[in-house]
Each structure stands twice: as C-alpha cells, then as structure tokens.
Amino acid sequence: MSEDRFQQVAIIGLGLIGGSIGLATQAALPGTRVTAYDTDEGVRIRARERGLAHEVFDDIRGAVADADLVVLCVPVRAMGETAVALKGAVKPEAVISDVGSCKQSVAGAIAAALPGQPLVPAHPVAGTEHSGPDAGFATLFRNRWCILTPAQDTPADAARRTGDFWTALGANVEIMDARHHDLVLAITSHVPHLIAYTIVGTASDLEDVTRSEVIKYSAGGFRDFTRIAASDPTMWRDVFLSNKEAVLEVLQRFSEDLSALQRAIRWEDGDALFDHFTQTRAVRRSIIEEGQDDARPDFGRRDHGANGGGANGAGANGGDATGGASGGDQPG
C-alpha cells in the first residue's frame, strides 16, 4: 500500500455501493476519514444510524470540501449533473471517480462538468439485487474486480492512488480502455439483465393465463432471473440508455445465436444443441475456477445473510448484476 493514500474520501450516493464503500473504507483504512452525502434526507438519516461514514452532510459541497478522493455513487445518467454541483467546492488536486457500469458516457459527462480535475473512472464489478442504505456491507468488494478506465492524459499518480484504494478494500484492480469496458460489460452484465427483465416480464404477462402456476412452480433458473430482475429500475434504465451502442451490438449477436438454436430445435439437430451446451458449461466451470462464484447448489449465498449473499449474487447500481451479476453492480 502506498504511503500517500487518500486522507479523506467523500462518497456521493449512499445506496448499496456507496454504503459498502463507506463501511469497507472504515474497516480497511482506519486512518482515512469518510464523509458522505445523499440527496434523500431519509437515506442520510439511515446512513448516520448505520455509520456508513464518519460524517454525513446535509449538503454536497460540505461533504467534498476537504476530500482527496470523491466517489460518485449515483445512477449513470445523474453523474454529469452531480459533477456540476461539485464545481468550485472540490480541491483542484482532488481525484474524482465513480462506480458506474458505463464508462465512456460517464467519463465524458464528468470531464465536461469538471475540466482539468483529475479523473479516474472506476467500476467495481460487485453487487446484489438489494439497494438503499441498508444494503451495504464491508466485504462486498473482497476478491471482486474493480476496473479503472483512466484516459491517456490522466495523471499516473491519480490512477495509482485510486487503484491502491480499491486494492485496500479487497478488490482486484484491472486497467482497461473505456470503450472496451463498455463492450465487455454489455456481454457480462447489461444484456443478461435485459434478458432477465424480458423473461420475468413474459412470465408476468402469462400469469393470468396459467393461474399463477408460473410463480407457484418456479424452478431455480427462473428464480435466479427474478432475483436479477429485482435490481434497481432507475439504475438499469440509465445503464441501457448510456451504453446503448454496445448493448445493441451484443443484442444483435445474441439474436443471431438464438435463431441458430431455434433452427436446431426445429430440425431436431441434437448434435448442434449438445455442442453448444457443452461449450457454455465450460464457461461456467471457468467462472468458478476464477473464484468469481461458488460451485455449491446455493452458490454459497446462504453463508452471507440477506445482504451478504450479493457478494456472489447478481450484480447492481452499477452496475454490474455484476457481483458480478449485478442485481447491483452499481449504486442503488
């Protein structure tokens, strides 16, 4: 760990990710002061009760005034507006970061609002389907990936210190080009969420026809889809609109692959189906080998409690479903 770590971290937005950052920072970096702000007064009150930060401010400018690192944990389409509110309140050398699962649009919005401010966009690929100030827990980022997407002109020191911060919180840090990040997350998080929303919506439409049998006889696969589809609607609306190019590109490829499977079923091409399922099974095994999920039938989620289950769960806010599965890989 670098000796010049951030002395004060300001968290803007106290949902799942923001609350978890506050708790994790206090646990892992006891010498670092944590300040915070949320637009919702009720959230601020609950955040104080839970101790999500050393001090929760009633105004955003007070929360960031002395911060060395400011982490924006708000829905991705609110990043630009939130950054505008910081203008003139943050120290010129303070590093601005975020936790959104879309990097190109978010980085552009923040940079436009705060030109010249050191900016290190980040995406912790961790989360649950839960949201709000009660959802956070200190171990959310442990052994999860945090992707940083600094621009070429970002000061190297700012990127290094931000990486050190996430490493201290237990995350594995990866540096990635922002455009590539958005394509990767469209595949691993955004489109899977869209599929989950679609399947659960279809089941809801059929519920009257089946007299609730779809709900009553839900098997494990459908239950997992409903868990993902329970993610924060505001966050995921913003994700799809902010990363629409990559999402549409992946959706087109998915549609082509789905058509191929339809043909295999129609023509009873068992070999094609078997080969495809064998390939996808190998992907699942690789995810387990990488330590990004648990091979047990309940995915190890019972060991973590109501909120802790998300460490292996579908990642949020931002994200990303993306305990990867982000029922919350982003802020709630």
N, C-alpha and C positions, 0 to 999 in steps of 0.2 A: 504494500500500500504506500502511495506517495505521501511524503511528509506535508505537502501543500494541499491537503484535502480541503474541501469546502467547509468553511466555518459556520455558515448559515445557509440552510436550504428552505426555500419558500415553495409551498405546494398550493396550486390554484385549482380547486375542484376536489371535493372530499368524498368521492364515491369509492368503489372497490379498489381501483388502482391508486388513487391519491391517498386514501386511508391506509392502504398497505405500505405505501412508500413512507408515510409518516411513522408508522409503527416499526417498520424494518430499519429505518434510519436511526431511530432512538435505541433500538436493540443492538445494532451493529456498530454504530458510530456515536457512542455516548458523549463525545466531546463536541458534537455538531448540534447547533441549535436549529430546531424545526419550527417554522412559522407557517401559517396556512390561512386560506380564505375560501369561502364558497358563497355563491350568490344567494343561496337559500338560507334564511335565518334558522329554520328548524334543523337543517343539516349542521350549521355552525354550533348550535346548542348541543346536539348529539355528539359532535366531534369533540367538544370540550369534555363531555361526560366520559367519553371513551379514551381520552388522552391521545388523540390522533396526532397532536402536535404539542409543542411546549406552549405555544400561544396561538389561538385562533382569533384573527382580527375581524372586525366588522366592516373594514374597507380594504380593498385590494392593494391600494398604494402603501398603506401601513405595513401590510404583510411582506411586501417585496423591498421596502426601503433599504434595508441593510443586508439583503441576501447576496450571496456569492453565486448561487445557482437557483434559478426559478424554473420549476417544472409545471407545465400547463397540462392539467388532467381534466380537460373538458372535451365535449364532443368535437369531432374534427372540423365541422363547419363553423364552430364557435371560436376556433383558435385565433383567427385574424382579429376579430372584434376584441377578444380578451387581450391580445398583444397590444392593441391600440391603447387600452386602458393603462398599460404599463409605461407608456411613453413619458419620459421625464421623471418617473418615480424610481427606476432601477439605476444602480450604479453603472457607469459606462463599461466597466470591465466585467460586470455580472454575466454569467453564461445563461442563455435562455435555452430550455429544452422542452420536450413534450413527451407524450406517451401514445400518440395516435397511431393507428394501424395503416394510415395512408401517409406517405412521406413527401411525395412531390408537391401536392397541393398544400399541405400543412406548412412545409418549409417556405414555400413561396408566399403564403399569407403572412407568416410571422416576419420574414425578412422585409416584406413591403411595409409592415407596420413599425418595425424597429430597425431601420437601416443602420449598418455599422455595428450593431450589437453582436457579440459572439454568439453563434447559434449552433447547437449540436442536437439535431432531431434524434429522437430515440423511440424505440418500440419494444417494450417488454412483452414477450410472447408468453403471456400467462394470464389466467383469469378464471372466472367461474360464471355461471348463469345468474349469480346474485349481484345486486347493485346497491348503492347507498352507503351511508357512513357506518352501518353495522356489518357490512360485508367484508371489510378489510381484515387482513391478518398478516403478521410479521414475516411468515415464512413463504408467502406467495411466490416469491421470485427465486427461491432456492433451487438450483440446478435447472433453471429455465433459461432460455436465451433472451438476451436483450440486444437488439440490432440498432446500431448507430449509423446514421447516414449523413455525416458531415460533408459540406461542399468542399470543392478543391481549395478554396481560399479561406476555409475555416482555420483559425489559429490551432496549430498542433497541440499546444498546451491545453486549450479548452477541450479538445476531443479526448486527450489523455486523461484529464481530471474527471471528465464525465464518465469515461469508461471505468476508472478506478472506483467511482462512486457506486456504479451498478455492480461491480465485482464485490465490493464490500457488502452489498445487500444479498449476495449469494448467487447472482446471475452469471451466466457465461456470456461474454461480450463478443459480438461479431460486428465488423465494419462492412458496410455494403453500399453500393450505389443506390440512390433513392428510386430510380426507375425500376431497377432490378428487384428491389424490395417489394415494390407495389405489385409486380407480376407474381412473385413468389407467394405473397400473402393472398393474392386473388385465388391462387390454386389451393393453398393450405387452409385458408380461413374464410375468405369472403364468399366464394361460390359454395362451399359446403354449408355455410349459414343460409344462403339463399335457397339451396335445395331443401334444407330442413324447414324453413318457413313455408316453402311450397307444399311439401308433403303433409305437414301438420294442417295447413290451410285446406288442402284437399280432403283430409280426414274430417275436418270440421264441417265442410260442405256436405259430406256423406252421412254425417251423424244422424240426421233426421231419417234418412232412408234406412239406415241399419239399426235404428232404435238404440243408439248409443253403444252398439257392440264394438265399434272401433275403439272406443275408450275402455270399455269393460275388459276386452280381451287383448289389450295392448301387449305385444311381446317386447323383448329387450331392445330390439332395433328401433321400434317406434318410440319407446320411452326415451331413448337417447336423443332421437330427433326432437322430441318435445322439450327436453332439457336445453338443447341448443336454441330452439325457437323461443325460449322464455327469456332470451337476452334482451337488454335494454333497447326498446324500439327507436328512441331518438338517436342513440349512438349508431345503430346499424343502418338506419335511413341515411344518415350523414356519410357513413362509410361507403355505401354503394354509389351515392351521388359524387363523392370526392374521388373515388377510384374507378370511375365508370369505364375508362378505356381498357384497363387491364381486366376488369370483371367481364366486360363484353367479349374480349378476346378469348378468355378462358371458357366462357359460356358457349361460344361458337364451337370450340373444340369438344366440349362436353356433349353438345347436341349431336355432333357427328359420331362420337363414340357411342352415345345412347342409341342412335339409329342403327349402328352396326350390331348392337346387342339385340335390338328388336328384330332385325333380319335373321340373326342366328336362332332366336326362339321360334320365329315364324317357320323357318325352314328346318327346324329341329337339328341344327348344327351343334351337336353336343361337344365335339372337339373344340370348336371355337369358344364355347362357353367355359369349358374346363380349363383351357389355356389362359383365358382372361382371368378367371377366378384364382388360378394358381399364381399368376403374376401379382394380383392385388394382395393375396395372402402373404407373399414375400415382403411387400411394403409394410404390412402390419408388424411382421416379425422384426424388421429393421428399426421401426419406431421404438419397440420395446428394448431392443439391443442398445439403442442410443440413450436409454434411460428417460425417454420422454412420455412414457406411460407404463402401466403395471400389467403384467400378464394374468393376474388373478381375475376370476369371473366378475368381481365387482370393481375391477380396475384399481383396487386398493383405496377406494374412496371412503369406505366406512371408517378407516383409521383416522380421518381428518376432521370428522364432525361436519356440521351443516355448511359452514363456510370453507373449512379447510379442504373439503373434497375438491374444490376447484383447482387445487394445485395440479391435479391431473385431469381436470374437467375441461369442458368445452370452453374455450376462451372467449371475453367482454371486452367495453367501452371500448379497445380498443381495443379491438381490439380485441385480438385476436385470438371463442372460440377458443381461441387461441390461447387456455393452457395449452395451451395451445389451442384447444378448440375454442376459444373464447366465448363461452357463454359470457365471457368477459375478457377479451384481451385488451380492453381499454377501459377508460374511466367511465363510471356509471353516472 
